[in-house]
Amino acid sequence: MQDTIVAIATPSGVGGICIVRLSGKQAAQIASTITKKPAFTPRYATLSLLYDTQGALLDEAIVLYFQAPKSYTGEDVIEFQCHGGEIIGRRVLNECLLLGARIARAGEFTKRAYLNGRLDLAQANAIAQMITTRDASFQSALLKQLKGDLGAFVEQVRASLISALAHTEVMIDYSEEDIPSDIITRIHSMLESLATRLNNIYTFSKARPSQGHSLCLIGKPNVGKSSLLNALLLYDRAITSPIAGTTRDRIEEDLLIGSHRVRLIDTAGIHASDDSLESKGIEKSLQALKEASIILVVFDGSSPLDPQDEAIIALVQEESASRQSPPTILPIINKCDLPAMLDTAALHKLDSSSAAIAINALNKPETASTLYSAIAQALAQESYQDIILSAPYQQEAIAQTQAHIHKACAKLESLELELFAYHIKDALESIGFITHPYNSEEVLDSMFGQFCLGK
Ligand code: GDP
């Protein structure tokens, strides 16, 4: 028999309500003792006084009873919606402990939900990540996962693999010459397109940041990167000065643009430097460039393009070409209040989907509004439309499925049908791992360990 677990499900601190959640065989009994009420009607909210074992009043709270199996965990669940604050919830929790419950481990409610078949693993993972993500678009993608999109996708893939298997198994008894070649071609092309789709999902998922996008400002010294950062934040966060090399450390701040969480990173201007401190700053700039999903490449519109600018263009091009999923690049021409001296033709070398954006970073409100809409537009193009594999174990499972399909295809070409069937069975096992892993303990422990208490 599973023991009864209890936890405070709301964050600590001062707030209107504090929820203490119980799950397990003794949950209803413990609630009866604390409230001195014989029973609760399932799914009804009951206003009730709560008492400790000495009979002293603890709180007046709403009690909710979810009878097994129709509850989050699939077991009997009681929720006490107490008054908020640090003390009350903790006292109610202590009472539950005295009456036989034990403190829940991180993610244990959801683990029980999984073990009792209320959720598949993809859904449980979506819950874990939804609680912690800071990016609203990613959260929406996770919600789709919670509603079962990923599970449905896994079923589709399984159905295709099973159909390929069924077709070839009837052929195993045929002699080679009797196998209809068009069937082989059809199965082959179906599997190839399945593998391509899996690969797209894999690449898309790997490239998507779960904690929001990171945007880096890159350019030679004095083009106005720090002024631009200040404009985007609408306050003076970074020191700006006409002296080159002022920014030596990396400065980071968060911004919400539309539904996207964007981490802004201002970096030291990139150029050849003998100053060891500045060189360290430049190293950090290069690191920020590697991490960024959006790169603002800043130029000074009031001076001609020089070798330093060209070196930066080459650097950004190189970075973009090295990635499987290239970053969004926005060329920015700053200091447009001054006479134009920059030949913008060279900026076309930057592999950017948008034209260069002209700004005057000293005019903060206008710069912020121009850039907010440019960034929002760039981010809208990459909203989460497809299935997303948010956990590393899911990405690993899909990569393995793909590899098994490729091996199976090779065996199909050489008409080694038994080996083909063997690899397809491996592919089936790998894809099933996303929702129902067979060696589950390890995956479960690592996944549910990420949860917060009370979930
Ligand atoms: P960074 O080294 O690239 O971070 O450049 P800063 O933001 O420190 O700016 C260098 C100098 O250019 C400072 O004196 C700024 O006031 C000035 N500056 C920045 N943006 C503009 C602009 O749009 N117009 C003009 N006229 N000056 C600017």
Residues whose N, C-alpha, C, O or C-beta is under 5 A from the ligand:
A	BS01	GDP	K220 P221 N222 V223 G224 K225 S226 S227 I239 T240 S241 P242 G269 N334 K335 C336 I359 N360 A361 L362
